[in-house]
Amino acid sequence: MNANLAEDTAKTVTDGKRERSTVEFPYMGLEDAVSVAKGIHSVVGSGICQHDQLAAALDMSMNSSGYRMRLSAARVFGVADPVSGGMRLTDLGHKIVDSAHEREAKARAFLNVELFKKLYDLYRGKMLPPASALEREMANLGVAQKQTERARQVFQRSAEIAGFFEMDRAKLIMPAGVVDTAAPIEETRDQEKKTGNGTSGGGSDDLHLDPLLIALLKKIPSDPTAGWPRASRVRWFRTFAMNVSQIYDGEDEPVEMKIELDEASQK
C-alpha cells in the first residue's frame, strides 16, 4: 500500500512517452486530508491505524483508488504519514483534529503543498488571475498540461477550506489569527514605521496593536463619501471580531460574537 501513495500525487518526471508533473500537489483536497486525520484519531488516537481500520472509519474499500488518493492527500498536506501496514498522525495532524488549533493547522497544511506554496508566494494579497490564466501559471510551475484543470480545482477548494478566501474571494490572504511566517511581525512593524502606512498619522506603531488588527483597519475605506456596502461591512466586522478573539481570548474564557444585518436593514 505505501508504495502506491507516490503514484497518487503529481510529483513525477517526464518519461518520454507522457507528460508528467514535476511539482507535487494532491489529487484530492484539504477536506479529504482532514477526513483521514479525523479517521485515524477516531480509531487509535496517536497510534498506528491499520488500513482495514482506517478504510472502515472512512466507509471506503482499502483497495480502491479513492482510498489511496485520500491517503496520498493526507501525506502531501502533512497531516499523516504512511507506516508499515497503516497510517499515523503527524504533529500537524494532531493539531488539525483539535478544535483549538484546527484553524491555524489548516492554513499550515495548505502551505505544505509544494504547488500551493509557490502560488501563495506569487499571489499573496494580489488578485488571482482567471481560471485559464491560473492554469497556465500552474503549467509554468511544473504541472502537466492535462492536469492543470484538476490542480486548479483542488487548489481553489483547499484554499477555501483553509480560510485563504475569507476576506476576499479573489485574493489569497492568510486567515485572520494566523501569523504569516513568510512576513515576520517585527519586519512588518519596522516597514510600517518607516513608510508611515498605519492608520494614525505617525504610523501603525502608534496604535500598539497586533499587526493583524492593523492590516484589517487599513482595509476600511479612507473616503467616507465613496460608501462601503453593508455586506462588506458585516464581513469586515465578523473578521475583525474573530481576529480579536484569536489574539485576546484565553482558553478558559472564549468570547463568541454574532454580527449580522437585521431584517429591517435588508429591506
Steps between C-alpha positions, in 0.01 A plus 500: 500500500773750590670472161175601331474829685764664281302403192197694614673838518634701210871501587640304211737567209474489126545146370517586130157353429265703711523846649522485877494764769825594669344689792312320776130551566222267618220372280255551788440806713576606854159388623588143394834517683321625813253211477794257505651673803168488683454137402840405645432699817159340549643148475837510676572855612878534482578143400530321166169451323492187285365537148196279557412706809545833324312391189208391721506835683486679162234259370719408204668196353868485592576378147325785320680782319294752695637367828857514372454856376367609840802350672726671250328834560545458876871442444548794261314740732720372781228378738578127489794274412495151352652228716521125461143376471327830560513873574565719802447867578779755476531785751303714256240224473448504876443876481257476211267269696515734800235774475726739693772477233306386192486843337874561498575133420289515184689808379834329569385184325399698190848656482665160542403419142786596269279636220270690735790662685650620172167650395458665839846656472411629152155637578499576872259789545463545124210435265502142376483471120202342320482121489671461162788731595539330838525164326771638270689621807473152648640356181794741527559374855518139385145365480441279196271672250231231527495533878472878533120510523491245779792667678319835485177354636677327790701817568194727514294258707785447746570875527137555595503220760823643644347849533712683241187642328327622817579867451492512119401214270722639226820514707716264704515655847624326814199423722439738789675390817768302314842666494658508155846360568609613154472861620647525855300724734797714603599551138144606417492744789836651403383547142175665609692733728731607218223559247238642736235271353312451826151626573633785716710789373821374660480143370330182622744453791330795671193281556699223670274232350568157359604528130201285401261759644695779333465322166123478545468865601682599181222335300245757618428736206678831559238707316164499687323649197593198288275276709556150640245230409313356798595141420868598484473682831340199671769270358770737625351520851470120517862459396618767744305343787642158418850645487460673837381173653794309354744750650347586837272215612637264761430128473269521803315812388408480130275779372248429227355790300221497245499781244228512236265735317157529661194433288400867481837607358486236227173629355 
